[in-house]
Amino acid sequence: FKLNVLFTIRADVVHFEDHGAPYDSVTPDMVAVVSGSTMILGWQGSSTIMDFITDVHVVPVTSSRWSKVSKEIKVHGGFASIVENDLSCLESTLIKKMEEHEIAEVIMTGHSLGGALAQVAQLCIQAALHDKSSIWSQYRENFAPAFSVRTVA
C-alpha cells in the first residue's frame, strides 16, 4: 500500500484478522498496519446484520482490563466483547510485531462500529499501561519508554 501526496508514505500490513469461519460473519475484520514507528490498528465498520445486532447490544459494562484504574467507566457491552476477544487473541502477536518494528505509537481507528471498537481498545490499552504486569506496560518499559496510544475515529 502506498499513498502518494507530495511524498511517499510506506505502510505495511503486518496482520489481518477476519476471525475465520464461522466467526467471520459475526465479528468485524481488524487490521494492523505499520508505517515507520507507528502501528495503526483499524476495525471495519458495520457491514453485516450481525454488526447491526452488535450495535444495539447497549448494556453498559466495566472490564477487568480497566477496573483497576476506574470502576466508574462503563462502555457498550457489544463493543467491549469484540475488543476483549480481539485483544485476548491478538495481544501477543501485536506486541511481537511492535518489537520487530520498534513501534513508538499505536493509533486505533475505524468507521462507525469500527470507530467505537477503536475507542474501547484505546481505553483497554491505556489502562494496561498503568498495570506493571501487563504486556503493554512491559513493552513500554523494555522497548519504548515514550510509547503512546491514541484514537483517531
VMD Tcl script that builds the backbone (N, CA, C; Angstrom):
set m [mol new atoms 459]
animate dup $m
set s [atomselect $m all]
$s set {name element resname resid chain x y z} {
  {N N PHE 1 A 0.843 -1.174 0.000}
  {CA C PHE 1 A 0.000 0.000 0.000}
  {C C PHE 1 A 0.884 1.231 0.000}
  {N N LYS 2 A 0.683 2.107 -0.954}
  {CA C LYS 2 A 1.400 3.384 -0.991}
  {C C LYS 2 A 0.398 4.502 -1.216}
  {N N LEU 3 A 0.604 5.601 -0.539}
  {CA C LEU 3 A -0.219 6.783 -0.691}
  {C C LEU 3 A 0.690 7.886 -1.209}
  {N N ASN 4 A 0.448 8.357 -2.407}
  {CA C ASN 4 A 1.262 9.412 -2.981}
  {C C ASN 4 A 0.559 10.753 -2.849}
  {N N VAL 5 A 1.163 11.643 -2.104}
  {CA C VAL 5 A 0.662 13.002 -1.991}
  {C C VAL 5 A 1.789 13.862 -2.514}
  {N N LEU 6 A 2.550 14.494 -1.661}
  {CA C LEU 6 A 3.761 15.195 -2.049}
  {C C LEU 6 A 4.985 14.338 -1.749}
  {N N PHE 7 A 4.773 13.275 -1.074}
  {CA C PHE 7 A 5.834 12.358 -0.692}
  {C C PHE 7 A 5.231 10.965 -0.588}
  {N N THR 8 A 6.061 9.966 -0.475}
  {CA C THR 8 A 5.573 8.593 -0.370}
  {C C THR 8 A 5.571 8.164 1.089}
  {N N ILE 9 A 4.461 7.612 1.512}
  {CA C ILE 9 A 4.339 7.054 2.852}
  {C C ILE 9 A 4.267 5.549 2.689}
  {N N ARG 10 A 5.169 4.851 3.306}
  {CA C ARG 10 A 5.159 3.396 3.211}
  {C C ARG 10 A 4.415 2.838 4.418}
  {N N ALA 11 A 3.466 1.974 4.137}
  {CA C ALA 11 A 2.710 1.310 5.196}
  {C C ALA 11 A 2.593 -0.163 4.832}
  {N N ASP 12 A 2.923 -1.016 5.770}
  {CA C ASP 12 A 2.876 -2.458 5.537}
  {C C ASP 12 A 1.841 -3.102 6.454}
  {N N VAL 13 A 0.977 -3.925 5.883}
  {CA C VAL 13 A 0.037 -4.708 6.678}
  {C C VAL 13 A 0.841 -5.809 7.365}
  {N N VAL 14 A 0.826 -5.806 8.691}
  {CA C VAL 14 A 1.569 -6.829 9.437}
  {C C VAL 14 A 0.648 -7.898 10.009}
  {N N HIS 15 A -0.648 -7.617 10.035}
  {CA C HIS 15 A -1.605 -8.635 10.471}
  {C C HIS 15 A -2.994 -8.255 9.987}
  {N N PHE 16 A -3.714 -9.225 9.445}
  {CA C PHE 16 A -5.115 -9.050 9.075}
  {C C PHE 16 A -5.901 -10.144 9.771}
  {N N GLU 17 A -6.955 -9.752 10.462}
  {CA C GLU 17 A -7.747 -10.708 11.227}
  {C C GLU 17 A -9.194 -10.696 10.746}
  {N N ASP 18 A -9.601 -11.802 10.097}
  {CA C ASP 18 A -11.006 -11.928 9.695}
  {C C ASP 18 A -11.736 -12.922 10.601}
  {N N HIS 19 A -11.062 -13.431 11.607}
  {CA C HIS 19 A -11.588 -14.315 12.641}
  {C C HIS 19 A -11.955 -15.716 12.151}
  {N N GLY 20 A -11.867 -15.973 10.859}
  {CA C GLY 20 A -12.099 -17.312 10.317}
  {C C GLY 20 A -13.527 -17.798 10.472}
  {N N ALA 21 A -13.855 -18.781 9.670}
  {CA C ALA 21 A -15.193 -19.373 9.719}
  {C C ALA 21 A -15.365 -20.118 11.036}
  {N N PRO 22 A -16.470 -20.102 11.668}
  {CA C PRO 22 A -17.726 -19.461 11.282}
  {C C PRO 22 A -17.868 -18.045 11.819}
  {N N TYR 23 A -16.804 -17.482 12.398}
  {CA C TYR 23 A -16.896 -16.186 13.075}
  {C C TYR 23 A -16.740 -14.992 12.142}
  {N N ASP 24 A -16.309 -15.207 10.909}
  {CA C ASP 24 A -16.040 -14.099 10.003}
  {C C ASP 24 A -17.274 -13.259 9.701}
  {N N SER 25 A -18.464 -13.828 9.827}
  {CA C SER 25 A -19.670 -13.050 9.545}
  {C C SER 25 A -20.262 -12.398 10.792}
  {N N VAL 26 A -19.690 -12.669 11.958}
  {CA C VAL 26 A -20.243 -12.102 13.187}
  {C C VAL 26 A -19.290 -11.146 13.904}
  {N N THR 27 A -18.069 -11.043 13.449}
  {CA C THR 27 A -17.086 -10.177 14.090}
  {C C THR 27 A -16.395 -9.326 13.030}
  {N N PRO 28 A -16.335 -7.995 13.222}
  {CA C PRO 28 A -15.711 -7.136 12.213}
  {C C PRO 28 A -14.225 -7.453 12.011}
  {N N ASP 29 A -13.786 -7.311 10.767}
  {CA C ASP 29 A -12.368 -7.502 10.457}
  {C C ASP 29 A -11.528 -6.456 11.184}
  {N N MET 30 A -10.294 -6.830 11.451}
  {CA C MET 30 A -9.343 -5.938 12.120}
  {C C MET 30 A -8.010 -6.057 11.406}
  {N N VAL 31 A -7.286 -4.949 11.292}
  {CA C VAL 31 A -6.003 -4.951 10.599}
  {C C VAL 31 A -4.973 -4.185 11.428}
  {N N ALA 32 A -3.721 -4.628 11.351}
  {CA C ALA 32 A -2.594 -3.899 11.953}
  {C C ALA 32 A -1.658 -3.510 10.820}
  {N N VAL 33 A -1.372 -2.226 10.738}
  {CA C VAL 33 A -0.519 -1.670 9.691}
  {C C VAL 33 A 0.619 -0.917 10.365}
  {N N VAL 34 A 1.824 -1.032 9.807}
  {CA C VAL 34 A 2.978 -0.315 10.342}
  {C C VAL 34 A 3.486 0.673 9.306}
  {N N SER 35 A 3.694 1.890 9.774}
  {CA C SER 35 A 4.323 2.932 8.954}
  {C C SER 35 A 5.357 3.616 9.836}
  {N N GLY 36 A 6.624 3.430 9.505}
  {CA C GLY 36 A 7.686 3.976 10.345}
  {C C GLY 36 A 7.617 3.374 11.729}
  {N N SER 37 A 7.568 4.221 12.753}
  {CA C SER 37 A 7.498 3.730 14.138}
  {C C SER 37 A 6.077 3.770 14.680}
  {N N THR 38 A 5.106 3.827 13.782}
  {CA C THR 38 A 3.694 3.872 14.177}
  {C C THR 38 A 2.973 2.615 13.716}
  {N N MET 39 A 2.189 2.040 14.618}
  {CA C MET 39 A 1.300 0.940 14.262}
  {C C MET 39 A -0.121 1.489 14.287}
  {N N ILE 40 A -0.866 1.191 13.247}
  {CA C ILE 40 A -2.263 1.598 13.167}
  {C C ILE 40 A -3.119 0.341 13.256}
  {N N LEU 41 A -4.033 0.324 14.216}
  {CA C LEU 41 A -4.986 -0.761 14.353}
  {C C LEU 41 A -6.329 -0.243 13.859}
  {N N GLY 42 A -6.909 -0.922 12.885}
  {CA C GLY 42 A -8.167 -0.465 12.321}
  {C C GLY 42 A -9.215 -1.551 12.330}
  {N N TRP 43 A -10.451 -1.152 12.614}
  {CA C TRP 43 A -11.578 -2.078 12.620}
  {C C TRP 43 A -12.585 -1.661 11.559}
  {N N GLN 44 A -13.183 -2.663 10.937}
  {CA C GLN 44 A -14.208 -2.449 9.922}
  {C C GLN 44 A -15.493 -1.943 10.580}
  {N N GLY 45 A -16.201 -1.089 9.876}
  {CA C GLY 45 A -17.497 -0.610 10.353}
  {C C GLY 45 A -18.587 -1.645 10.127}
  {N N SER 46 A -19.779 -1.298 10.533}
  {CA C SER 46 A -20.929 -2.193 10.389}
  {C C SER 46 A -21.165 -2.542 8.926}
  {N N SER 47 A -21.223 -3.842 8.638}
  {CA C SER 47 A -21.451 -4.255 7.253}
  {C C SER 47 A -22.335 -5.488 7.142}
  {N N THR 48 A -22.557 -6.191 8.256}
  {CA C THR 48 A -23.407 -7.380 8.218}
  {C C THR 48 A -24.558 -7.196 9.204}
  {N N ILE 49 A -25.575 -8.017 9.079}
  {CA C ILE 49 A -26.705 -7.952 10.002}
  {C C ILE 49 A -26.234 -8.184 11.437}
  {N N MET 50 A -25.230 -9.034 11.625}
  {CA C MET 50 A -24.706 -9.281 12.976}
  {C C MET 50 A -24.031 -8.038 13.542}
  {N N ASP 51 A -23.382 -7.243 12.696}
  {CA C ASP 51 A -22.791 -5.986 13.161}
  {C C ASP 51 A -23.873 -5.055 13.698}
  {N N PHE 52 A -24.991 -4.985 12.995}
  {CA C PHE 52 A -26.076 -4.110 13.432}
  {C C PHE 52 A -26.724 -4.634 14.719}
  {N N ILE 53 A -26.743 -5.934 14.896}
  {CA C ILE 53 A -27.225 -6.506 16.161}
  {C C ILE 53 A -26.263 -6.115 17.283}
  {N N THR 54 A -24.957 -6.182 17.016}
  {CA C THR 54 A -23.963 -5.743 17.999}
  {C C THR 54 A -24.179 -4.278 18.352}
  {N N ASP 55 A -24.478 -3.452 17.340}
  {CA C ASP 55 A -24.690 -2.018 17.571}
  {C C ASP 55 A -25.785 -1.747 18.603}
  {N N VAL 56 A -26.793 -2.615 18.692}
  {CA C VAL 56 A -27.900 -2.361 19.621}
  {C C VAL 56 A -27.758 -3.132 20.941}
  {N N HIS 57 A -26.664 -3.835 21.143}
  {CA C HIS 57 A -26.384 -4.521 22.418}
  {C C HIS 57 A -25.765 -3.490 23.360}
  {N N VAL 58 A -26.608 -2.629 23.918}
  {CA C VAL 58 A -26.127 -1.433 24.608}
  {C C VAL 58 A -25.988 -1.559 26.126}
  {N N VAL 59 A -25.919 -2.761 26.634}
  {CA C VAL 59 A -25.760 -2.937 28.076}
  {C C VAL 59 A -24.425 -2.324 28.508}
  {N N PRO 60 A -24.437 -1.357 29.447}
  {CA C PRO 60 A -23.173 -0.760 29.892}
  {C C PRO 60 A -22.397 -1.734 30.787}
  {N N VAL 61 A -21.120 -1.927 30.480}
  {CA C VAL 61 A -20.291 -2.861 31.241}
  {C C VAL 61 A -18.965 -2.215 31.624}
  {N N THR 62 A -18.372 -2.769 32.663}
  {CA C THR 62 A -16.993 -2.438 33.002}
  {C C THR 62 A -16.162 -3.679 32.712}
  {N N SER 63 A -14.853 -3.563 32.790}
  {CA C SER 63 A -13.987 -4.683 32.460}
  {C C SER 63 A -12.800 -4.734 33.407}
  {N N SER 64 A -12.306 -5.947 33.628}
  {CA C SER 64 A -11.102 -6.092 34.447}
  {C C SER 64 A -9.910 -5.432 33.762}
  {N N ARG 65 A -10.021 -5.175 32.461}
  {CA C ARG 65 A -8.925 -4.508 31.746}
  {C C ARG 65 A -8.707 -3.074 32.239}
  {N N TRP 66 A -9.742 -2.400 32.709}
  {CA C TRP 66 A -9.569 -1.040 33.198}
  {C C TRP 66 A -10.133 -0.802 34.604}
  {N N SER 67 A -10.712 -1.807 35.251}
  {CA C SER 67 A -11.347 -1.583 36.548}
  {C C SER 67 A -10.358 -1.201 37.646}
  {N N LYS 68 A -9.065 -1.527 37.470}
  {CA C LYS 68 A -8.073 -1.096 38.461}
  {C C LYS 68 A -7.823 0.407 38.368}
  {N N VAL 69 A -8.091 0.982 37.200}
  {CA C VAL 69 A -7.924 2.419 37.001}
  {C C VAL 69 A -9.203 3.152 37.408}
  {N N SER 70 A -10.355 2.612 36.990}
  {CA C SER 70 A -11.638 3.213 37.344}
  {C C SER 70 A -12.762 2.192 37.215}
  {N N LYS 71 A -13.523 2.049 38.271}
  {CA C LYS 71 A -14.694 1.168 38.223}
  {C C LYS 71 A -15.910 1.923 37.688}
  {N N GLU 72 A -15.814 3.234 37.560}
  {CA C GLU 72 A -16.936 4.038 37.079}
  {C C GLU 72 A -17.048 4.054 35.554}
  {N N ILE 73 A -15.984 3.719 34.848}
  {CA C ILE 73 A -16.030 3.743 33.386}
  {C C ILE 73 A -16.824 2.535 32.901}
  {N N LYS 74 A -17.844 2.814 32.122}
  {CA C LYS 74 A -18.678 1.767 31.524}
  {C C LYS 74 A -18.707 2.007 30.016}
  {N N VAL 75 A -18.716 0.924 29.258}
  {CA C VAL 75 A -18.783 1.022 27.804}
  {C C VAL 75 A -19.876 0.092 27.283}
  {N N HIS 76 A -20.206 0.261 26.048}
  {CA C HIS 76 A -21.202 -0.530 25.329}
  {C C HIS 76 A -20.790 -2.001 25.368}
  {N N GLY 77 A -21.667 -2.870 25.887}
  {CA C GLY 77 A -21.335 -4.279 26.074}
  {C C GLY 77 A -20.946 -5.015 24.805}
  {N N GLY 78 A -21.629 -4.734 23.700}
  {CA C GLY 78 A -21.303 -5.398 22.437}
  {C C GLY 78 A -19.919 -5.019 21.949}
  {N N PHE 79 A -19.577 -3.737 22.077}
  {CA C PHE 79 A -18.256 -3.278 21.647}
  {C C PHE 79 A -17.174 -3.867 22.538}
  {N N ALA 80 A -17.441 -3.881 23.846}
  {CA C ALA 80 A -16.455 -4.413 24.792}
  {C C ALA 80 A -16.154 -5.882 24.511}
  {N N SER 81 A -17.180 -6.661 24.167}
  {CA C SER 81 A -16.945 -8.095 23.935}
  {C C SER 81 A -16.096 -8.328 22.691}
  {N N ILE 82 A -16.287 -7.530 21.654}
  {CA C ILE 82 A -15.471 -7.678 20.436}
  {C C ILE 82 A -14.026 -7.306 20.719}
  {N N VAL 83 A -13.819 -6.188 21.412}
  {CA C VAL 83 A -12.457 -5.753 21.724}
  {C C VAL 83 A -11.786 -6.752 22.659}
  {N N GLU 84 A -12.511 -7.238 23.644}
  {CA C GLU 84 A -11.947 -8.245 24.560}
  {C C GLU 84 A -11.477 -9.466 23.777}
  {N N ASN 85 A -12.295 -9.923 22.853}
  {CA C ASN 85 A -11.925 -11.067 22.029}
  {C C ASN 85 A -10.684 -10.759 21.193}
  {N N ASP 86 A -10.686 -9.621 20.504}
  {CA C ASP 86 A -9.549 -9.285 19.645}
  {C C ASP 86 A -8.259 -9.149 20.450}
  {N N LEU 87 A -8.320 -8.442 21.577}
  {CA C LEU 87 A -7.096 -8.268 22.373}
  {C C LEU 87 A -6.652 -9.589 23.003}
  {N N SER 88 A -7.586 -10.366 23.492}
  {CA C SER 88 A -7.205 -11.660 24.087}
  {C C SER 88 A -6.522 -12.562 23.072}
  {N N CYS 89 A -7.018 -12.549 21.847}
  {CA C CYS 89 A -6.457 -13.419 20.801}
  {C C CYS 89 A -5.195 -12.855 20.167}
  {N N LEU 90 A -5.066 -11.531 20.119}
  {CA C LEU 90 A -4.016 -10.930 19.288}
  {C C LEU 90 A -2.947 -10.141 20.028}
  {N N GLU 91 A -3.098 -9.889 21.316}
  {CA C GLU 91 A -2.126 -9.066 22.040}
  {C C GLU 91 A -0.693 -9.538 21.847}
  {N N SER 92 A -0.445 -10.810 22.029}
  {CA C SER 92 A 0.925 -11.322 21.904}
  {C C SER 92 A 1.466 -11.112 20.494}
  {N N THR 93 A 0.630 -11.351 19.490}
  {CA C THR 93 A 1.044 -11.135 18.092}
  {C C THR 93 A 1.348 -9.669 17.851}
  {N N LEU 94 A 0.486 -8.782 18.352}
  {CA C LEU 94 A 0.701 -7.347 18.155}
  {C C LEU 94 A 1.985 -6.882 18.835}
  {N N ILE 95 A 2.197 -7.317 20.059}
  {CA C ILE 95 A 3.414 -6.917 20.786}
  {C C ILE 95 A 4.652 -7.423 20.054}
  {N N LYS 96 A 4.612 -8.645 19.557}
  {CA C LYS 96 A 5.752 -9.188 18.803}
  {C C LYS 96 A 6.046 -8.324 17.572}
  {N N LYS 97 A 5.007 -7.938 16.850}
  {CA C LYS 97 A 5.181 -7.071 15.674}
  {C C LYS 97 A 5.701 -5.704 16.094}
  {N N MET 98 A 5.245 -5.214 17.232}
  {CA C MET 98 A 5.727 -3.928 17.734}
  {C C MET 98 A 7.215 -4.002 18.059}
  {N N GLU 99 A 7.644 -5.089 18.660}
  {CA C GLU 99 A 9.068 -5.265 18.965}
  {C C GLU 99 A 9.882 -5.321 17.673}
  {N N GLU 100 A 9.400 -6.078 16.687}
  {CA C GLU 100 A 10.109 -6.218 15.406}
  {C C GLU 100 A 10.267 -4.881 14.687}
  {N N HIS 101 A 9.262 -4.014 14.802}
  {CA C HIS 101 A 9.256 -2.751 14.053}
  {C C HIS 101 A 9.588 -1.535 14.919}
  {N N GLU 102 A 9.943 -1.767 16.186}
  {CA C GLU 102 A 10.305 -0.690 17.110}
  {C C GLU 102 A 9.236 0.404 17.145}
  {N N ILE 103 A 8.034 0.000 17.465}
  {CA C ILE 103 A 6.883 0.894 17.462}
  {C C ILE 103 A 6.913 1.818 18.683}
  {N N ALA 104 A 6.707 3.107 18.435}
  {CA C ALA 104 A 6.671 4.109 19.491}
  {C C ALA 104 A 5.250 4.612 19.750}
  {N N GLU 105 A 4.350 4.367 18.787}
  {CA C GLU 105 A 2.985 4.864 18.927}
  {C C GLU 105 A 2.015 3.883 18.269}
  {N N VAL 106 A 0.866 3.692 18.920}
  {CA C VAL 106 A -0.213 2.918 18.324}
  {C C VAL 106 A -1.410 3.847 18.184}
  {N N ILE 107 A -1.942 3.896 16.970}
  {CA C ILE 107 A -3.144 4.677 16.689}
  {C C ILE 107 A -4.256 3.695 16.347}
  {N N MET 108 A -5.385 3.837 17.015}
  {CA C MET 108 A -6.536 2.992 16.719}
  {C C MET 108 A -7.561 3.811 15.958}
  {N N THR 109 A -8.177 3.170 14.953}
  {CA C THR 109 A -9.141 3.889 14.135}
  {C C THR 109 A -10.175 2.936 13.573}
  {N N GLY 110 A -11.208 3.484 13.018}
  {CA C GLY 110 A -12.263 2.717 12.376}
  {C C GLY 110 A -13.412 3.645 12.056}
  {N N HIS 111 A -14.366 3.136 11.303}
  {CA C HIS 111 A -15.543 3.921 10.939}
  {C C HIS 111 A -16.774 3.254 11.534}
  {N N SER 112 A -17.673 4.053 12.071}
  {CA C SER 112 A -18.936 3.542 12.591}
  {C C SER 112 A -18.641 2.549 13.718}
  {N N LEU 113 A -19.079 1.330 13.591}
  {CA C LEU 113 A -18.784 0.300 14.588}
  {C C LEU 113 A -17.280 0.225 14.838}
  {N N GLY 114 A -16.488 0.309 13.776}
  {CA C GLY 114 A -15.036 0.238 13.911}
  {C C GLY 114 A -14.456 1.370 14.750}
  {N N GLY 115 A -15.034 2.578 14.619}
  {CA C GLY 115 A -14.573 3.704 15.435}
  {C C GLY 115 A -14.864 3.486 16.907}
  {N N ALA 116 A -16.023 2.917 17.203}
  {CA C ALA 116 A -16.360 2.604 18.593}
  {C C ALA 116 A -15.412 1.554 19.156}
  {N N LEU 117 A -15.108 0.529 18.352}
  {CA C LEU 117 A -14.174 -0.509 18.791}
  {C C LEU 117 A -12.797 0.089 19.046}
  {N N ALA 118 A -12.378 1.013 18.196}
  {CA C ALA 118 A -11.078 1.671 18.368}
  {C C ALA 118 A -11.019 2.417 19.695}
  {N N GLN 119 A -12.104 3.105 20.041}
  {CA C GLN 119 A -12.108 3.852 21.297}
  {C C GLN 119 A -12.061 2.927 22.509}
  {N N VAL 120 A -12.786 1.826 22.458}
  {CA C VAL 120 A -12.756 0.866 23.568}
  {C C VAL 120 A -11.371 0.209 23.662}
  {N N ALA 121 A -10.776 -0.114 22.522}
  {CA C ALA 121 A -9.436 -0.710 22.524}
  {C C ALA 121 A -8.418 0.254 23.112}
  {N N GLN 122 A -8.540 1.522 22.779}
  {CA C GLN 122 A -7.618 2.524 23.329}
  {C C GLN 122 A -7.754 2.593 24.845}
  {N N LEU 123 A -8.985 2.541 25.343}
  {CA C LEU 123 A -9.219 2.517 26.793}
  {C C LEU 123 A -8.536 1.305 27.425}
  {N N CYS 124 A -8.697 0.143 26.812}
  {CA C CYS 124 A -8.098 -1.086 27.347}
  {C C CYS 124 A -6.574 -1.000 27.383}
  {N N ILE 125 A -5.989 -0.541 26.313}
  {CA C ILE 125 A -4.521 -0.482 26.244}
  {C C ILE 125 A -3.985 0.615 27.148}
  {N N GLN 126 A -4.668 1.771 27.180}
  {CA C GLN 126 A -4.236 2.864 28.060}
  {C C GLN 126 A -4.262 2.404 29.512}
  {N N ALA 127 A -5.303 1.686 29.910}
  {CA C ALA 127 A -5.372 1.170 31.281}
  {C C ALA 127 A -4.268 0.146 31.529}
  {N N ALA 128 A -3.983 -0.693 30.530}
  {CA C ALA 128 A -2.930 -1.711 30.681}
  {C C ALA 128 A -1.564 -1.073 30.906}
  {N N LEU 129 A -1.359 0.115 30.382}
  {CA C LEU 129 A -0.077 0.800 30.580}
  {C C LEU 129 A 0.128 1.190 32.042}
  {N N HIS 130 A -0.958 1.223 32.829}
  {CA C HIS 130 A -0.871 1.521 34.263}
  {C C HIS 130 A -0.672 0.260 35.107}
  {N N ASP 131 A -0.696 -0.887 34.477}
  {CA C ASP 131 A -0.540 -2.172 35.167}
  {C C ASP 131 A 0.835 -2.744 34.833}
  {N N LYS 132 A 1.748 -2.683 35.765}
  {CA C LYS 132 A 3.129 -3.099 35.505}
  {C C LYS 132 A 3.256 -4.550 35.048}
  {N N SER 133 A 2.262 -5.383 35.327}
  {CA C SER 133 A 2.342 -6.790 34.924}
  {C C SER 133 A 1.816 -7.031 33.495}
  {N N SER 134 A 1.207 -6.027 32.873}
  {CA C SER 134 A 0.644 -6.235 31.539}
  {C C SER 134 A 1.743 -6.232 30.467}
  {N N ILE 135 A 1.479 -6.922 29.367}
  {CA C ILE 135 A 2.473 -6.957 28.291}
  {C C ILE 135 A 2.623 -5.589 27.630}
  {N N TRP 136 A 1.597 -4.753 27.711}
  {CA C TRP 136 A 1.690 -3.397 27.147}
  {C C TRP 136 A 2.644 -2.546 27.984}
  {N N SER 137 A 2.513 -2.626 29.288}
  {CA C SER 137 A 3.393 -1.883 30.182}
  {C C SER 137 A 4.832 -2.394 30.070}
  {N N GLN 138 A 4.989 -3.708 29.979}
  {CA C GLN 138 A 6.322 -4.282 29.836}
  {C C GLN 138 A 6.958 -3.868 28.508}
  {N N TYR 139 A 6.153 -3.795 27.448}
  {CA C TYR 139 A 6.678 -3.329 26.162}
  {C C TYR 139 A 7.199 -1.899 26.305}
  {N N ARG 140 A 6.393 -1.031 26.907}
  {CA C ARG 140 A 6.825 0.363 27.076}
  {C C ARG 140 A 8.104 0.437 27.900}
  {N N GLU 141 A 8.163 -0.305 28.978}
  {CA C GLU 141 A 9.337 -0.265 29.855}
  {C C GLU 141 A 10.592 -0.797 29.158}
  {N N ASN 142 A 10.465 -1.880 28.393}
  {CA C ASN 142 A 11.627 -2.540 27.805}
  {C C ASN 142 A 12.023 -2.042 26.415}
  {N N PHE 143 A 11.080 -1.492 25.657}
  {CA C PHE 143 A 11.374 -1.164 24.265}
  {C C PHE 143 A 11.121 0.289 23.879}
  {N N ALA 144 A 10.135 0.933 24.494}
  {CA C ALA 144 A 9.758 2.275 24.046}
  {C C ALA 144 A 9.239 3.108 25.217}
  {N N PRO 145 A 10.148 3.717 25.993}
  {CA C PRO 145 A 9.723 4.484 27.170}
  {C C PRO 145 A 8.738 5.615 26.855}
  {N N ALA 146 A 8.780 6.147 25.644}
  {CA C ALA 146 A 7.865 7.228 25.260}
  {C C ALA 146 A 6.639 6.696 24.514}
  {N N PHE 147 A 6.390 5.394 24.599}
  {CA C PHE 147 A 5.276 4.752 23.896}
  {C C PHE 147 A 3.951 5.427 24.216}
  {N N SER 148 A 3.132 5.641 23.191}
  {CA C SER 148 A 1.827 6.266 23.397}
  {C C SER 148 A 0.769 5.562 22.564}
  {N N VAL 149 A -0.470 5.707 23.009}
  {CA C VAL 149 A -1.620 5.178 22.269}
  {C C VAL 149 A -2.639 6.299 22.140}
  {N N ARG 150 A -3.337 6.313 20.999}
  {CA C ARG 150 A -4.400 7.295 20.810}
  {C C ARG 150 A -5.392 6.763 19.789}
  {N N THR 151 A -6.531 7.434 19.737}
  {CA C THR 151 A -7.581 7.039 18.804}
  {C C THR 151 A -7.854 8.181 17.850}
  {N N VAL 152 A -8.019 7.850 16.597}
  {CA C VAL 152 A -8.485 8.779 15.575}
  {C C VAL 152 A -9.688 8.096 14.958}
  {N N ALA 153 A -10.868 8.506 15.372}
  {CA C ALA 153 A -12.091 7.835 14.875}
  {C C ALA 153 A -13.134 8.848 14.483}
}
mol reanalyze $m
mol bondsrecalc $m
mol representation Tube
mol addrep $m
